[in-house]
Amino acid sequence: MLTYAKKYFLLVFTVLVLISCSDSRLSESVDVRATQAQTTYERFLPLAVSGDPELQNLIGFMHFHGEGVERDPIEAHRWFHMSAKKGHPVGRRNDLYMHDLLSSRSGGTPYLKTTNSIPPGVPVVSSKSDTVVKSNRIVRGERIYVTFCAGCHGLNGIAVFVGSPSFALNARMEKSDQQLLRSVSNGIGAMPGWREKLPDNYLIDTIAFIRTLRASYQAGISSDMRGAPDRYFLFGVMKDNDSAYRE
């Protein structure tokens, strides 16, 4: 016959086992969800939905430019507005800019104006400010980037799929130019080496341009917008989702 102490011990042991199993299943489910996120959009959308203002602004940016998701200015404005309500400075800047871009037709259907004018009162950080100076070297690097690199890393620096660094989010930017050049030249992971395809000075110019993408992202959508090049390479899922590149 079990004593009270033994019964208590068995009860506590059973509860601890159940908690351990529950934590294990929870951990496994989180890991499964993480591995199921193939795209950058899928990775960050749940966190944006949960209320993260930085990622709400990011999701809006992706919808605005068609980075890894279909272009949708109305959806972009919705996310910018949520980010702005949380006090995010870039979200607020983008939200104010969208108020000028979005108007209503007689039927009440919102549409995106073609103007690139900046509305009065919108705090703007120009991509041509002292923080992002487009030298000839950077202009050359931009042409190379949008042609050969943007198919994986995004036209505006937001990678389509999780395995590629998003330079606009500062991924890999802690590395030196020499380290980046070595990775680009020799290849790393799924990325092929470009040494035999492009000369070193082209790769160096591309790295110089890549370092401007973070500042451009922080400047918001009111900065100069990048159009799709005449010819460019698409890789991986971008073959099926090239919305950012459609005229």
C-alpha positions as CSV (number, residue, x, y, z in Angstrom):
1,M,0.0,0.0,0.0
2,L,1.4,3.4,-1.0
3,T,2.1,5.9,1.7
4,Y,1.1,9.5,1.3
5,A,4.7,10.5,0.6
6,K,5.0,8.0,-2.2
7,K,1.7,9.0,-3.7
8,Y,2.9,12.7,-3.7
9,F,6.2,11.8,-5.3
10,L,4.5,9.8,-8.0
11,L,2.1,12.7,-8.7
12,V,4.9,15.3,-8.9
13,F,7.0,12.9,-11.1
14,T,4.0,12.4,-13.5
15,V,3.3,16.1,-13.8
16,L,7.0,16.8,-14.6
17,V,7.0,14.1,-17.2
18,L,3.9,15.6,-18.8
19,I,5.3,19.1,-18.8
20,S,8.6,17.8,-20.3
21,C,6.7,16.0,-23.1
22,S,4.5,19.1,-23.7
23,D,7.6,21.4,-23.9
24,S,9.2,18.9,-26.3
25,R,6.2,18.8,-28.6
26,L,6.0,22.6,-28.5
27,S,9.7,22.9,-29.3
28,E,9.3,20.5,-32.2
29,S,6.3,22.4,-33.5
30,V,8.2,25.6,-33.4
31,D,11.1,24.0,-35.2
32,V,8.7,22.6,-37.8
33,R,7.2,26.0,-38.4
34,A,10.6,27.5,-38.8
35,T,11.7,24.9,-41.3
36,Q,8.4,25.3,-43.2
37,A,9.1,29.0,-43.7
38,Q,10.7,28.9,-47.2
39,T,10.4,32.6,-47.9
40,T,11.3,35.8,-46.1
41,Y,7.7,36.8,-46.2
42,E,6.5,33.6,-44.6
43,R,9.2,33.9,-41.9
44,F,8.3,37.4,-40.8
45,L,4.6,37.6,-41.4
46,P,3.6,35.8,-38.1
47,L,5.7,38.2,-36.1
48,A,4.2,41.2,-37.9
49,V,0.7,39.8,-37.2
50,S,1.7,39.5,-33.6
51,G,2.3,43.3,-33.5
52,D,6.0,43.9,-34.1
53,P,6.1,47.4,-35.6
54,E,9.5,46.9,-37.3
55,L,8.3,43.8,-39.1
56,Q,4.9,45.4,-39.9
57,N,6.9,48.1,-41.8
58,L,8.9,45.4,-43.5
59,I,5.8,43.5,-44.6
60,G,4.4,46.8,-46.0
61,F,7.7,47.4,-47.8
62,M,7.6,44.0,-49.4
63,H,4.0,44.5,-50.6
64,F,4.8,48.0,-51.9
65,H,7.8,46.8,-54.0
66,G,6.6,43.3,-54.7
67,E,9.6,41.8,-52.9
68,G,8.8,38.1,-52.6
69,V,5.1,38.7,-52.6
70,E,2.6,40.2,-55.1
71,R,2.6,44.0,-55.3
72,D,-0.3,45.3,-53.4
73,P,-0.2,49.0,-52.4
74,I,-3.4,48.8,-50.4
75,E,-2.0,46.0,-48.3
76,A,1.3,47.9,-48.0
77,H,-0.6,50.9,-46.7
78,R,-2.4,48.8,-44.2
79,W,0.8,47.4,-42.7
80,F,2.5,50.8,-42.8
81,H,-0.5,52.2,-40.8
82,M,-0.2,49.5,-38.2
83,S,3.5,50.2,-37.8
84,A,2.9,53.9,-37.6
85,K,0.3,53.5,-34.9
86,K,3.0,51.7,-32.8
87,G,5.2,54.7,-33.3
88,H,7.8,53.2,-35.6
89,P,9.5,56.2,-37.4
90,V,10.0,54.6,-40.8
91,G,6.5,53.1,-40.7
92,R,5.1,56.5,-39.9
93,R,7.1,58.1,-42.8
94,N,5.9,55.4,-45.2
95,D,2.3,55.7,-43.9
96,L,2.2,59.4,-44.5
97,Y,3.7,59.0,-48.0
98,M,1.0,56.4,-48.8
99,H,-1.7,58.8,-47.8
100,D,-0.5,61.0,-50.7
101,L,-0.1,58.1,-53.2
102,L,-3.5,56.5,-52.4
103,S,-6.6,58.3,-53.6
104,S,-10.2,57.4,-54.2
105,R,-11.9,57.2,-57.6
106,S,-15.5,58.2,-57.9
107,G,-16.5,54.6,-57.1
108,G,-14.5,54.7,-53.9
109,T,-11.9,52.2,-55.1
110,P,-8.4,53.2,-53.9
111,Y,-5.7,53.3,-56.6
112,L,-2.0,54.0,-56.6
113,K,-1.0,57.3,-58.2
114,T,1.9,57.4,-60.6
115,T,3.4,60.5,-59.1
116,N,6.6,60.2,-57.1
117,S,6.1,63.6,-55.5
118,I,6.7,63.8,-51.7
119,P,3.7,65.2,-49.8
120,P,4.2,68.3,-47.6
121,G,5.0,67.5,-44.0
122,V,6.4,64.1,-44.7
123,P,9.8,63.6,-42.9
124,V,12.0,62.3,-45.7
125,V,15.5,60.8,-45.6
126,S,16.6,61.0,-49.2
127,S,18.6,58.1,-50.5
128,K,20.9,60.7,-52.1
129,S,21.7,62.3,-48.7
130,D,25.1,62.2,-47.2
131,T,24.4,58.8,-45.8
132,V,23.9,57.3,-49.3
133,V,26.0,59.0,-51.9
134,K,25.6,57.4,-55.3
135,S,29.1,57.6,-56.7
136,N,29.9,56.3,-60.1
137,R,31.2,53.2,-58.5
138,I,27.9,52.6,-56.7
139,V,25.9,53.3,-59.8
140,R,28.0,50.6,-61.6
141,G,27.5,48.2,-58.7
142,E,23.7,48.8,-58.8
143,R,23.5,47.8,-62.4
144,I,25.4,44.6,-61.7
145,Y,23.4,43.8,-58.6
146,V,20.0,44.2,-60.2
147,T,21.1,42.1,-63.2
148,F,22.9,39.2,-61.5
149,C,22.1,39.3,-57.7
150,A,18.6,40.6,-57.2
151,G,17.0,37.4,-58.3
152,C,18.0,35.9,-55.0
153,H,18.7,38.9,-52.7
154,G,15.7,41.1,-53.9
155,L,15.5,44.1,-56.1
156,N,15.5,46.3,-53.0
157,G,17.6,44.1,-50.8
158,I,14.9,41.9,-49.2
159,A,15.7,38.3,-50.2
160,V,12.9,36.3,-51.5
161,F,13.7,33.1,-49.7
162,V,15.1,32.5,-46.2
163,G,18.5,31.0,-47.3
164,S,19.6,34.3,-49.0
165,P,20.8,37.2,-46.9
166,S,18.6,40.3,-46.9
167,F,21.1,43.1,-47.3
168,A,18.5,45.8,-46.5
169,L,18.0,44.2,-43.1
170,N,21.8,44.4,-42.6
171,A,22.4,40.6,-43.0
172,R,26.1,39.9,-43.5
173,M,27.0,43.6,-43.4
174,E,29.1,43.1,-40.3
175,K,31.7,41.4,-42.6
176,S,34.5,43.3,-44.1
177,D,34.7,44.0,-47.9
178,Q,37.5,41.5,-48.2
179,Q,35.3,38.8,-46.5
180,L,32.4,39.6,-48.8
181,L,34.5,39.6,-51.9
182,R,35.9,36.2,-51.0
183,S,32.4,34.8,-50.5
184,V,31.1,36.3,-53.7
185,S,34.2,35.2,-55.7
186,N,34.3,31.6,-54.4
187,G,30.6,31.0,-53.7
188,I,29.0,30.1,-50.5
189,G,26.1,27.7,-49.7
190,A,23.7,27.7,-52.7
191,M,25.3,30.8,-54.2
192,P,27.7,30.0,-57.1
193,G,31.1,31.7,-57.3
194,W,31.3,34.7,-59.6
195,R,35.1,35.0,-60.0
196,E,35.0,33.3,-63.4
197,K,31.9,35.2,-64.5
198,L,32.6,38.8,-63.5
199,P,35.9,40.7,-63.0
200,D,37.0,41.6,-59.5
201,N,36.3,45.4,-60.0
202,Y,32.7,44.6,-60.9
203,L,32.3,42.5,-57.7
204,I,33.9,45.3,-55.6
205,D,31.5,47.9,-57.1
206,T,28.6,45.5,-56.3
207,I,29.7,45.2,-52.7
208,A,29.9,49.0,-52.5
209,F,26.3,49.2,-53.7
210,I,25.1,46.5,-51.4
211,R,26.2,48.6,-48.4
212,T,23.8,51.3,-49.4
213,L,20.7,49.1,-49.3
214,R,20.2,49.3,-45.5
215,A,20.1,53.1,-45.6
216,S,17.8,53.1,-48.5
217,Y,15.4,50.8,-46.7
218,Q,15.5,53.0,-43.6
219,A,14.9,56.1,-45.8
220,G,11.5,54.6,-46.6
221,I,9.5,54.3,-49.8
222,S,9.6,58.1,-50.4
223,S,13.3,57.7,-51.5
224,D,14.2,57.0,-55.1
225,M,12.5,53.8,-56.3
226,R,14.4,51.2,-58.2
227,G,12.9,50.0,-61.5
228,A,13.5,46.6,-63.0
229,P,16.4,46.3,-65.5
230,D,15.9,45.4,-69.1
231,R,17.7,42.1,-68.6
232,Y,18.1,40.2,-65.4
233,F,18.6,36.7,-63.9
234,L,15.9,35.0,-61.8
235,F,16.8,32.1,-59.5
236,G,14.8,29.6,-57.4
237,V,11.4,30.7,-56.4
238,M,11.8,34.0,-58.3
239,K,11.1,32.0,-61.5
240,D,7.5,31.7,-60.2
241,N,7.3,35.0,-58.4
242,D,8.8,37.8,-60.3
243,S,6.3,40.5,-59.3
244,A,9.0,43.0,-58.4
245,Y,10.4,42.8,-61.9
246,R,7.2,43.2,-64.0
247,E,6.8,46.5,-65.7
